Amino acid sequence: MRSDRSTQRLRIVVLGYVVRGPLGGLAWHHLQYVMGLARLGHNVCFVEDSGDSEWCCYDPSRHVSDADPTYGLRFATDTFRRVGLDDAWAYYDAHTRRWHGPRADRIVPFCREAELLLNLGGVNPLRPWVRDVPVRVLVDTDPVFTQIHHLTDPVRRDLAEQHTAFFSYAENFGLPGCTVPDDGLAWRPTRQPVVLEAWPLTPVPANGKFTTVMQWDSYPPREYGGRQYGMKSASFQPYLDLPQRTAATFELAIGGPTAPMDLLHANGWSLQNPLDVSRDPWTYQRYLQASRAEFSVAKHGYVTSWSGWFSERSAAYLASGRPVLTQDTGFSQWLPTGDGLLAFATPDEARTGVDAITTHDAHHCRAARDLAEAVFAAPRVLGELIDTATGTNHHRGGAPASSCGAQ
């Protein structure tokens, strides 16, 4: 018998991407959903599926993608242990039809009794053990590109339609000026939850740089309805000479075989290997904390569609008390800007933002943390998501329950 959702804590399955993408920033994105839900008192398990592709698992130690999850399983074991969620996860290897992880022997019954499923990014198939979860939420973290997939790829469309509720980081979806293609699904706004206690404030180093962690080209640009939606490479050119136009120091932890490293270096950008920065969640966190602020462009597709998307990485900078200077995707319509968070649409606006941060460092650092607390705090973000998806109220206090435990 399923528990009454109106009076009981929920059993929640979070589907995501940690074993297959064992990198620091990506891990934080998923971890904060699991950590935040556990802190709200819910009984939550992280479940990951290899999918059926032979190139499902990235191994940064070998610089290859194949079906071997060995590196990712070690990464997940250490990562969940360090955040106090040792037994809160399981991994299904479809190639061997075996479960891995501390909950491997009990995860299928847990899934069959769950009341809520969150499929982060839609990167996991819905196997038989989760298809009957009554509330199945698809969380779109890559707007524009997700909707184009649904309009052009029947397999992706079929997976999307197996969900019962739809939330997107495109917070402007359906508003005037937003041109995210309409795929016919009833998208509602959401954003990255931040577990603030996991992001302590640290002093800003005197020699801190404007930094970011980025991929030059994550995948090929998409075209739909006569419009092209590109990557960060399509956004960066106007800002290439920014280090030469200000007195600040800039650094990119940048990946991708198409990134023009020599050209970037010649224009004054310091360069870091993103695999070193993102080796695990704590090297990634220390890199953000060692920064003065973030400077980042956004994917061209997010900008040109005026989607309102905001980066989970930028939310982490804010939580760390680091100001964020980033290209406006339309988030300025719902997110306060000017203090701690500065938006730009032109090189002159970017340069003005650099000057504002360097001139009033302490003010913008305090305002950054205040903004994270007001807008991205996990109890608020996850509580609103659950309330909207289930039509009930589940985010009112309560002591944290042990993850994946019996109720």
BELRA-V233197 format. One record per backbone hydrogen bond with DSSP energy under -0.5 kcal/mol. CO is the residue of the C=O (numbers start at 1). NH is the residue of the N-H. Records with the same first field share a line. If there is no record, write none. Layout:
CO: NH / NH
//
This chain:
3: 5
4: 7 / 8
10: 12 / 43
11: 115 / 116
12: 14 / 45
13: 15 / 118
14: 47
15: 120
19: 22
20: 58
21: 23
23: 27
24: 28
25: 29
26: 30
27: 31
28: 32
30: 33 / 34
31: 35
32: 36
33: 37
34: 38
35: 39
36: 40
37: 42
38: 41 / 401
42: 44
43: 12
45: 14 / 47
46: 90
47: 16
48: 92
53: 56
56: 58
57: 66
58: 22 / 60
59: 62 / 63 / 64
64: 59
66: 57
67: 69
69: 73
70: 74
71: 75
72: 76
73: 77
74: 78
75: 79
76: 80
77: 81
78: 82
79: 83
80: 85
81: 84
85: 88
88: 46
89: 103
90: 48
91: 93 / 100
92: 50 / 94
93: 96 / 97 / 98
98: 93
100: 91
101: 104
103: 106 / 107
106: 110
107: 111
108: 112
109: 113
110: 113 / 114
111: 114
114: 134
115: 135
116: 13
117: 119 / 137
118: 15 / 120
119: 121 / 122 / 139
120: 123
125: 127
127: 130 / 131
130: 133
134: 136
135: 117 / 137
136: 164 / 165
137: 119 / 139
138: 140 / 167
139: 121 / 141
140: 169
142: 146
143: 145
144: 148
145: 149
146: 150
147: 151
148: 152
149: 152 / 153
152: 154
153: 157
154: 158
155: 159
156: 160
157: 161
158: 162
159: 162
160: 163
165: 138
166: 188
167: 140
168: 190
169: 171
170: 173
172: 175
175: 178
177: 179
181: 183
185: 187
186: 166
188: 168
194: 196 / 378
195: 198
196: 199
205: 208
209: 211 / 292 / 293
210: 251
211: 295
212: 253
214: 255
216: 233
222: 229
224: 227
227: 224
228: 230
229: 222
230: 301
231: 234 / 300
232: 235 / 236
233: 237
236: 239
237: 240
239: 242
241: 244 / 245
242: 245 / 246
249: 210
250: 270
251: 212
252: 254 / 272
253: 214
255: 216
256: 259
259: 261
260: 264
261: 265
262: 266
263: 267
264: 267 / 269
265: 268
270: 252
272: 254 / 274
273: 276 / 277
274: 278
276: 279
278: 24
280: 284
281: 285
282: 286
283: 287
284: 288
285: 289
286: 290
288: 291
292: 323
293: 211
294: 325
296: 327
299: 302 / 303
300: 304
301: 305
302: 307
303: 306
305: 179
307: 172
311: 315
312: 316
313: 317
314: 318
315: 319
316: 320
317: 322
318: 321
320: 202
321: 323
323: 294
324: 326 / 342
325: 296
326: 344
329: 308
330: 333
331: 334 / 335
340: 324
341: 338
342: 326
344: 328
346: 350
347: 351
348: 352
349: 353
350: 354
351: 355
352: 356
353: 357
354: 358
355: 359
356: 360
360: 364
361: 365
362: 366
363: 367
364: 368
365: 369
366: 370
367: 371
368: 372
369: 373
370: 374
371: 375 / 376
372: 376 / 377
376: 194
377: 380 / 381
378: 382 / 383
379: 383
380: 384
381: 385
382: 386
383: 387
384: 388
385: 389
386: 390
387: 391
392: 394
395: 397
402: 405
//
